[in-house]
């Protein structure tokens, strides 16, 4: 049994997973730091972004656990229609409420803009589902770390731990000069970190109630997709080629406020201990079942 040869992994599977996820992503993506923007650089970045599922799969295998049980979570779709409505609808609802609030306070929105093309929205969603937050992240953060940490902490605490580690894992994208993260203003950067921690709670709620990595992949992809539906006024956000920090901060703070209200509602209703009203359906603990 391989796990007996690596006692540290046996005793600290989540720490080993975090180290592996960081190592794979940072090592594979790091050459892009000294490269011009090119297909090669982007391929390295996106291959590197698969650090979480690669690490989760390797740690599961090294521990002698059932890697198929872990992987089956990725295709678990029988979770009940309300969860599909939540996964597709809640991110859109957050953007809709954000828009209403911004209109009410005179924020930088323009409701006269034409609606986004359905084809563009579909492309952004599929991109997010596969290589920009879904398949390349969720089998690790939620599909591996969440159930292990749930055993030791409340689900709320577990999701916050994952949120902090998850945010730190993105560091290369802030220093590679041609990635979107590298162009964030200070307000964007602070808001992004807070937002990803709040999102971690929402995704934990979805995972803990369904045992489905697929549902949180869709949730995550829809969060990224819904952002393109926010009718921001570009001529207010950027004036004479200069980003208006106040306008950006207004949008960021408003969206975070709405997201925080959603998180508080989830915690208030479901409880911080579990964020769920029962046992996780169909989810086998990935430790020690098939040794």
Secondary structure, DSSP 8 states (H G I E B T S, - for coil): -GGGG-HHHHH-HHHHHHHHHHHHHHHHHGGGGGS-SSHHHHHHHHHHTTHHHHHHHHHHHHTT--HHHHHHGGG---S-HHHHHHHHHHHHHHHHHHHHHHHHTT-SB-TTS----HHHHHHHHHHHHHTSSSTTTHHHIIIIIIHHHHHHS-HHHHHHHHHHHHHHHTHHHHHSTTSGGGG--HHHHHHHHHHHHHHHHHHHHHHHHH--HHHHHHHHHHHHHHGGGS-B-HHHHEETTEE-HHHHHHHHHHHHHHHHHHHHHHHHHH-TTTSSSS--TT---SSSTT-
